[in-house]
């Protein structure tokens, strides 16, 4: 091909299983290439996280070639070829979206706003390249011939360190509004600039994100905030006025410096933990993102409806989470721990006796303690509460072990035996005559 560039990538950077998939497709008479982010990252001398393959073989044909595979997806069918825990994603070349040809394309697959709802229409290599989102992702690598195919000057944009949308921004964002979030994410990840037309259209068409299902936006939020560059991604969302379409209640409170500072500290802490290969959870991030709306709703319930503090905590959490679910879903496995982190903030001022022990023994204590420290660091006056709980853990190490740290088996058995003895009932008394 005229746009082929002879480039030999380092053999140790190429995924062996992805090469196996490409080779078998070639041997079966199909075109096949490594594509997208993996090629981009290899050209930037970064180790890709995933390797994807693009081919002219249809999903059913790929499925027949690989017994260790299955078809997934509704909007666009793809095939996952599994090698143990590793998955190589294989997608068929997509056709361009016709603008006028309603006789050959079912218009029911497109929403009124222009968003593509179903996209199982296959095309050629060049059509597939034009259907990709950014030029730096429209790069194909043929490991057999050691060639990079670059039909849309993606290599030039890599050299310019810029993110440029393929096609007219309005049309491409209407087809899939999530592309706006992807542009912001790639800027945060790569440290590139977003090309002017691509960037300015984000502010103009950000409202289209309201058409995306909350479950999909939740996944996009995880990609933005749990990949090691959350702080930069947050700044990008604010700068491009896209954050409001994900967290509208939080957006309304960002004028209060404590709220934005807490979010930035939580995201920065998450980035540090990821960089140090430490565990992170979406519950902690969402706790920070929605802490301001939770406090505001809690105070409203106390002031205007006169509910008790306990009831205000519960109802405020329910209301804030229910409203946020309209924008980004929050699975219960995360909303539950988030509630615990919030509620423990109001129990941690109990610094004496059994109440302090109960707080320290709570399974979310460590997360709540970290959250407390961030609140102080953000500038909230808590009368030395963070220092107290820091010292408490030094003085009482057994009290603050997570519920994940089990006690020795012999002590557990002893406790169970003692519990059984305590439950044993006395024989009934014989009535006196």
Secondary structure, DSSP 8 states (H G I E B T S, - for coil): -TTEEE----GGGS-HHHHHHHHHHHHTT--EEEETHHHHHHHTT---S--EEEESS-HHHHHHH-TTEEEE-SSS-EEEEEETTEEEEEEE-B----SS-TTTS-GGGB-TTS-BS----B--HHHHHHHSSBGGG--EEETTTTEEE-TT-HHHHHHHTEE-BSS-HHHHHHH-THHHHHHHHHHHHH--EE-HHHHHHHHHHGGGGGGS-HHHHHHHHHHHHSSS-HHHHHHHHHHTT-GGGT-HHHHTTTTSHHHHHHHHHHHHHHHHHHHTT----HHHHHHHHTHHHHHHHHHHHHHHH---HHHHHHHHHHHHHHHHTTTS---HHHHHHHHHHHHHHHHTT--SHHHHHHHHHSTTHHHHHHHHHHHHHTT---TTHHHHHHHHHHH-TTTT--TTS---HHHHHHHHHHHHHHH----------
